[in-house]
Amino acid sequence: MASYKHTAALPDTVLRVKALESLLTEKGLIDPAALDELIDTYENRIGPRNGAQVVARAWADPEYKKRLLDDGTSAILELGFSGVQGEDMVIVENTPSVHNMIVCTLCSCYPWPVLGLPPVWFKSAPYRSRAVIDPRGVLKEFGVELDPDIEIRVWDSTAETRYMVLPLQPEGTDGMSEDELADIVQRDSMIGTAVVTAP
């Protein structure tokens, strides 16, 4: 089976996107410059950096971590992150005995305010179907091999609720600053298809 980690869209998908954008522009329904600005904001300026800051704060501040796990939406808002696709956030914590993984089996519901644009593979039919029935196999394809005794929990995002993983903090990072911690957190670890490693 092909890896999910591809970044180039299929040629027919690119053509359809361009045709749709042209049609909507022609009808005056979108402004291409505004669309480019929106994409740049979520892909490059926000991206997963917001989520990494949330994770770093939780690792550094036990009281914040408790609030984050109790009410993800409110705790994330404390850091100034909110918006469409992030109205009802649930944070699930990885532990030495539990590994969490996020999927949206129906479409591609995804927490944009904390993770930016969803990766292409998150929206792909193979990931959406196999993450539920063979999560250990999917994780292995991402290079994550967990001990057999670690429980894997798969969380299915919906239009009402978005999930984000609070990754397990790597050993040897306790003395790092929040900025340093945020630098080691990657988007995929907050989806659950990667683990965070110490620098």
C-alpha positions in Angstrom: 0.0 0.0 0.0 1.3 3.5 -0.8 2.5 5.6 2.0 0.1 8.4 3.3 3.0 10.8 3.5 2.7 12.4 0.2 2.6 16.2 -0.3 1.8 16.5 -4.0 -1.9 16.5 -4.9 -2.9 14.2 -7.7 -3.0 16.0 -11.1 -6.7 15.6 -11.5 -7.3 17.1 -8.1 -5.1 20.0 -8.9 -7.0 20.6 -12.1 -10.4 20.4 -10.3 -9.3 22.9 -7.7 -8.0 25.3 -10.3 -11.3 25.0 -12.3 -13.4 25.6 -9.2 -11.3 28.6 -8.2 -11.6 30.0 -11.7 -15.3 29.6 -11.7 -15.8 31.1 -8.3 -13.6 34.0 -9.2 -15.4 34.6 -12.5 -18.7 34.7 -10.7 -17.3 37.2 -8.1 -17.8 34.8 -5.2 -14.2 34.8 -4.1 -11.2 37.1 -4.3 -8.1 35.1 -5.3 -5.8 37.4 -3.2 -8.0 36.9 -0.1 -8.0 33.1 -0.7 -4.2 33.1 -1.1 -3.9 35.1 2.1 -6.1 32.7 4.0 -4.1 29.7 2.8 -0.8 31.3 3.6 -2.1 32.2 7.1 -3.1 28.7 8.0 -0.3 26.9 6.1 2.7 29.0 7.0 1.9 31.5 9.8 -0.4 29.6 12.0 0.2 26.0 10.9 0.8 23.7 13.8 2.7 26.3 15.8 -0.4 27.2 17.8 -0.9 23.6 18.8 2.8 23.2 19.6 2.5 26.2 22.0 -0.5 24.6 23.7 1.4 21.3 24.1 4.5 23.1 25.5 2.4 25.0 28.0 0.7 21.8 29.2 4.1 20.1 29.6 5.5 23.0 31.5 2.5 23.9 33.6 0.6 21.1 35.4 -2.3 23.4 36.3 -2.7 24.4 32.6 -2.5 20.8 31.6 -5.4 19.9 34.0 -7.5 22.8 32.5 -6.6 21.6 29.0 -7.7 18.1 29.6 -10.9 19.2 31.4 -12.0 21.8 28.9 -9.8 22.0 25.8 -11.7 24.8 24.2 -11.4 27.2 27.1 -7.7 26.3 27.9 -6.7 26.8 24.2 -8.6 30.2 24.3 -6.4 31.2 27.2 -3.5 31.3 24.8 -5.5 33.3 22.3 -6.3 30.5 19.8 -9.9 30.1 18.7 -12.0 30.3 15.5 -13.9 28.3 13.0 -13.2 24.5 13.2 -12.0 24.9 16.8 -15.2 25.7 18.7 -15.4 22.5 20.7 -12.0 21.0 21.3 -11.3 17.8 23.2 -7.7 17.0 24.1 -6.7 13.4 24.6 -3.5 12.6 26.4 -0.9 10.1 25.4 0.6 8.2 28.3 3.2 5.3 28.6 0.3 2.9 28.3 -2.1 4.7 25.9 -1.5 6.1 22.5 -4.2 8.3 20.9 -4.8 8.8 17.2 -7.2 11.2 15.4 -9.2 10.6 12.3 -12.3 11.9 10.6 -14.1 9.0 9.0 -16.8 11.0 7.3 -14.9 13.8 5.7 -12.0 15.9 7.1 -13.1 17.7 10.2 -9.9 19.1 11.6 -8.9 21.7 14.3 -7.6 24.5 12.1 -6.9 27.1 14.8 -4.4 24.8 16.5 -3.1 22.6 13.6 -3.5 24.7 10.5 -4.5 23.1 7.2 -5.1 19.4 7.3 -2.4 17.3 5.5 -3.5 15.6 2.3 -3.2 12.2 3.8 -5.6 13.1 6.6 -8.3 13.6 4.0 -7.5 10.4 2.0 -9.9 7.5 1.9 -7.2 4.9 2.9 -6.3 6.8 6.0 -9.9 7.5 7.0 -10.9 3.9 6.7 -7.9 2.1 7.9 -7.1 4.3 10.9 -10.2 2.8 12.6 -9.8 -0.9 11.6 -6.0 -1.2 11.6 -4.6 1.7 13.7 -1.4 -0.2 14.6 -0.8 -1.0 10.9 -1.3 2.6 9.9 1.0 3.9 12.6 3.7 1.4 11.4 3.4 3.0 7.9 4.1 6.3 9.5 7.2 4.8 11.2 5.6 4.5 14.7 5.9 1.0 16.1 4.4 0.8 19.6 4.8 -2.1 22.1 2.0 -4.6 21.8 0.9 -3.8 25.4 0.2 -0.1 24.6 -3.5 0.5 24.0 -4.3 2.5 20.9 -7.4 4.7 21.0 -8.8 6.2 17.8 -10.9 9.4 18.1 -13.3 10.2 15.2 -13.7 14.0 14.8 -17.1 15.3 13.8 -18.6 18.6 12.7 -19.3 19.3 16.4 -16.1 18.1 18.1 -12.5 18.3 17.1 -9.8 16.3 18.8 -6.1 17.0 19.4 -3.5 14.7 21.0 -1.4 15.9 23.9 1.8 13.9 23.0 3.8 12.2 25.7 6.7 14.5 26.7 10.0 12.9 25.8 12.4 12.0 28.6 15.2 14.6 29.2 13.1 17.6 28.3 11.9 18.7 31.7 14.3 21.6 32.0 13.5 23.1 28.6 11.7 26.4 28.2 8.2 26.5 26.6 9.7 27.9 23.4 12.2 25.1 23.3 9.5 22.5 23.9 7.2 24.0 21.2 10.1 23.7 18.7 10.2 19.9 19.1 6.4 19.3 18.7 5.3 18.4 15.2 1.9 18.5 13.7 1.7 14.7 13.2 2.4 14.1 16.9 -0.8 16.2 17.7 -2.7 13.9 15.3 -1.2 10.9 16.8 0.7 9.6 13.8 4.1 10.5 15.2 5.8 10.7 18.6 7.8 13.6 19.9 11.5 12.9 20.4 14.0 14.8 22.4 16.3 17.0 20.4 
